[in-house]
Amino acid sequence: MTTIETHDEIREAVGRLCEDFPGSYWRGLDETRAYPTEFVTALTEAGYLSALIPEEYGGSGLPLSAAAVILEEIHRQGGNAGACHAQMYTMGTLLRHGSDAQKQATLPKIADGSLRLQSFGVTEPTSGTDTGSLRTTARREGDTFFVNGQKIWISRSEHSDLMILLCRTTPLEKVEKKTQGLSVFLVDMVEAKKNGLTIRPIRTMMNHATTELFFDEVPVPAANMIGEEGKGFRYILSGMNAERILIAAECIGDAKWFIDKASSYANERVVFGRPIGQNQGIQFPIAKAYARMRAAELMLHEAIRLYEAGDNPGAEANMAKMLAAEASWEAAEACVQTHGGFGFAEEYDVERKFRETRLYQVAPISTNLILSYLAEHVLGMPRSY
């Protein structure tokens, strides 16, 4: 049985980098809904955002376990990797299915930070996670595709140079299965914004740089298609396990932050002449959150082990994401309750992290869809949707 690496040196180094970006830094960004440019630049210059890019293209060529450690530690230190994590989990589509020319042209620049691949254009207002029903189309004329349609909940599109875009190239009525006829493109965001792409920011409960995109005859060179035409759904799907695993790692980092924060406050806060942490009513929720975090962490490690061994950890990656998201939310609840009124004060960072970690039971896939996946693919029950 293979085991995953712990990457302790990377964890410690990321922790040191995060010391330069304390809670006050994140609170300031949250207040103004600003993008953490300085933080992303620091991660890029330190080589962490190119962790999964092969060495031949200027990256570190590290395994998925290293990327998971990087993202977990950012969250454990009180930060938020949502500003840059997509570069890691969208990378697989380009690495596995992109042409040599596409990889040579983009990966070295992504590795050195001169290009950002942070935008992932899949979700639409009318289809949500029913990806096969998406309506954005790409019509070919000669050596150019013209894209028309709408995407929503597309984070970082205002701060990305490149986008992985999924759209329909064969009409739905002309395919046997609705997951057929979808294609993936590598879109130059700078050029697209000059030629029919409109980006509308969406203000949400957390600072996640989320937007809605409108494509009006946006030209994309045919050479920018990734892989074969019509097989895009499979290409996108192949990267989902990595996405689930990396998001689970962020949730584990959040849970550890909440548990540490709650435990420290419980030891320091004195009411009625004794630390509140002496009371079992305070102890038990924190201890239970810790137990659930550790259980989720073990499932995450199993998913990573299978992934790095070349297996298909579909069930394990989905369970890791679901369990980690639930564990982080339980830890958040315990932390707020431990702090009482102070948990709602911005200066403690608890309310900010509370809002941020709630996202992960909804995105990038909801808990209910994970349960449906397990019921159908693991337990053999009829498909429910």
N, C-alpha and C positions, 0 to 999 in steps of 0.2 A: 504494500500500500504506500503510495507516495504521500509526502507531507508538504505543506506549503511553507515558504520562507516567512520569517517574522519581520525581516527588514528593520531591525532595531535602529541601525544607523540612520536610515532614511527617516524613520519616525522622529528621532531626536533632532535631526537637522530641520525638518519641517516645523517642529515645535519651536526651535530657536528663531526661525524666520517669522513665525506668527507672533512672537513677542514684540515685533516692531509694529504690529497692527492690533492693538488692544481693543477692549470694548468701546472706548471712546471713538475710535476710528469707525467702527461699524455703526455705532449710534448716529454719528454724523451723516453717514451715507443713508441710513434709514430715514432720517428726518427730511433729507432733500431728495430722496429717491435717486441717488447718484450711483453710477457704476464704479466699482472698486478698481479703478485703473492702476493705481500704484501697487495694489496687492497682486493683481494679475501680472503686471510687469515683473514684479519681484519673483513670482513663481516661475515665470517664463525664463528669466535670466538665470535662475538657479537650475534650470533644466527639468523641473518637475512636470510641466505640461507636455513635454516631449518624451515622457517616460516610456510610452508604448510604441513610439516610432523606432523602427530598426536603426541600428548604428550606421548602416550604409547610407541612410538619408539624414544623418546628423542627430538622431535621437539617442536614447539610452538603451533601447532594446530590452527593457525590463518586462517581467511577467505581470499578469493582471493583479497578482497579490501585492505588488509594489504600488500600483496605482490605487488600490483599495486602501493601503496604509496612508498614502498621501492625503486622500480625501477624508478618511476617518480622522486623522490628526488635525486637519484644518478645523473640523467641526468640534473636536474635543477641546480645542484651544479657544472656542467661542466665536470662530469665524463662520463663513458660509462659502462653500465651494461652488454654489449654484451659478456663480458668475463665469465659471470656466470648466466645469466638469464635462460638458458636452464634447469638448475637444477630445476627451479620452474615449467616450463610448461611441462617438460617431466615427472615430478613426478606423474601426474595423471594417466598415463598408468600403472605404477607400483602399485600405491595405489589402483586403481579401479580393476585391472585385475590380479595383481600378486598373487602368492600363499602365504600362511602364512609363509612358510619356506623362500621364497625369500625375503619377507618384513623383517622378523626377522633377516636374515643374512646381509641385506644391509642398511636398513633405519637408525638404530642406528649409524652406522659408517658414513653414509652420514651426519647425523645430527651433529656429533661431529667433522666432517672434516677429518676423517681418510680415507674416500673414497670420490671421486668426481664423480657425475653423471652429466656430462656436454655435452656429445656427443650424437647426435641424427641422426642416419644413415638412411635416407629415399631417398633423391634426387639422381638421377643418370644422367650421361651426355646425354643419349639418350631419357629419359622420362620426365625430369624436373618435373612439377607439375602433369603430367599424371601418377599418382602413380601406377595405375593398370597395366601399361605397363613396370614396372621395370623388370630388367633382372637378378639381383643378386639372386642366388638360394641357398637353403639349402637342402642337400641330406642326408637322414637319413640312418645310418648303425648302427644297435644295439642301444646303448644308447647315440650315438653321431650324431650330424648333422655336415656336412662339407659344409662350405660356400664358394662360388665362385662368383666373380663379381666385380663391381666397383661402388663407390659412389663419389659424388662431392659436393663441397660447404658444407663440414661437418666441422663446426667450433669447436675448442677446443679439437679435438681428441688427440692432442699431450699432453694435460694437463688434461686428464680425465682418471679415473680408470675404469669406466663403460660406456657402450654405449647401448642405446635402438636402436636395429637394426631391420629393416623391410626387409624381403626378401621372395621370392616365394618358397613355399614348395610343391605346386601342379602345374604341367606345365599348361601354359595358355590354351593350346588346350584341356585340360581336365576339364575345369570349364565353367559354363554357363555364368558367368559375370566375367570380368577381375579383378574386385575388390575381387573376391573370391580366395582362395588358397594362400593368403599371411599370413605370421606368424611373430610374434614379439619375439625377443630374447634379453636377458640381457647378453651382452658380456663383459667378463673380458678382458679389453684392454691390460693389462700387459702380460697375457698369449697369447693373440692373436698375439701380436707383435713378440713373440718368435716362432710362428707357422703359418707363412704364410701371416700375415697382413703387408702391406707396406703403409706408410703414406708419402704423398708428399705435402709439404706446397705450397700454392698458394698466391703469392703476389698480393694484391688488393689495391684499392685507400684508404682504411681505414685499421687500425690495428685491424683485427678481428680474427686472428689465424685460418684462413680458410685453409682447406686441401682437398686433393683428396685421396681416400682410394682404395687399391687393395687387394682383398681377393683371396688367392690361397690355396684352400683346408684347410681353417681355421677351426679347430675343436671347436665345441660348445656343451657342454653337453645338452642332451635332457631336463634335469631338469631345464635348464635356459630358456626354452620357457615360455613366459608370456601368460597365458590364454590358450585357445584351439587352436589347429592347424587349420590354414586356416581362422581364424577370425581376423587376425591382422589389416586389413584395418579399420575395425570398431573400434578397440582399439585405433589406432592412431587418427582416426577422432574424437573420443570422447574428446580428449585433445585440439583440434584445437581452440575451443571457448576461452579457457583460454589463449592459445598462442596469439591469436589476441588481447585479452584484455590487456595482459601484455605488448605487443609491443606498443599498443596504448598509454599506460601510459608512456612509455619511450619517445614517440614522444611528448606528452604533456609536459614532463619535458624539452625536447630540446627546444620546442617553447617558454616556459617561460624563459629559459636561454637566448635565442636570443633576446626576447623582452626586458628583463631587461638590457641586454648588450647594445642594440641599444638605449634604452631610456636614459640610463646613459651617453653614449657617446654624444648623441644629446644635452644633457644639458650642458656638459662640453666643447665641441668643439666650439671654437669661430672663425668665419670667417666673414670678413667685419664688425667687431665690434659688432657682436651679436651671441648668441648661434644658431647653425644650427637648433636646435629643435624648434626655433621660426618660422621656415619656414614650411608652410603647405606641401610643397613637401617632406619634411622629416617626418612630423607628420603623414600624412595620411597613408602611407604604414605600419608604425608601428602600428597605431591604427586599421587598417584593419586586420593586422595579429593577433592582440590581440582579436578582435571580432571572428575571425575564430577559434582561439585556444579555446576560451570559449565555442563556439558552439560544437566543437569536444569533449571538456571535459564533457559537459552535456550528449552527446551521450555515452561516455565512462561510466559515472556514471549509465546511464540507463542499459547498458549491464551488468555491475557488479551487479546491483540490481536484474536483472532477473536471472543471474547466481547463486547468493547466495540464491535466493528464490526457486531454484531447477527447474526453467524453462529452455527452450532451446533458448538462445539468439543468434541463428545463424546469423540472419540478423543484429541485433544490434552490435554484436561483430565484424562482418565484416565491417559494416559502421563506427564503432568507429576507427578501424584500418586505414581505408582509409582516413577518415576525419582528423584524428590526424596526419597521415603522410603528408597529403597535407598542414595542418596548420603549421607543423614544417618546411616544405620546404619554405612556404611563409614567415615565420618569419626569416628563414635563409637568404633569398634573401634580405629582408628589412634590416637586420643587416649588411650584406656585403655592401649594397648600402649606408647605413648611415655612415659606417666607411671609405668609399672610398678606397684609396690605402692602408690604414692601415688594412683594412679587409683581405688583402692577406698576412699580416705579421704574422709569426708563433707565435710571442710573445703575440698576442691578443687572441689566441685560436679560433678565429672566423673561419678561414679557415679549421681547424681540425674538428670542430663541423659541419661545412658546408658539408664536405665530409662524415662524419659519418651519418648525418641525411638523406642524399639522399638515402641511402640504403633502407629505409623503404617503399618507393613506389614500390620497386621490391621484397623485401623479408620481412617476410617469405612467402608472397603471393603477386602477383602483383595487382596493382589497376585494371587492365583490367579483371582479373579473379573474383575480387570482384563484379565488375559491371555485369559480366555474371551471377554470383550467384544471385544477386538481381533481374536481369531481369527474370531469370527462376523461382526461388523459391518464390519470393515476388510478382512479377508483372505477373506471369503466361505466359511468352513468351516461344517460343520453345527453347529447348536446342541448344546452338550455337557451341558446341564443342563435 
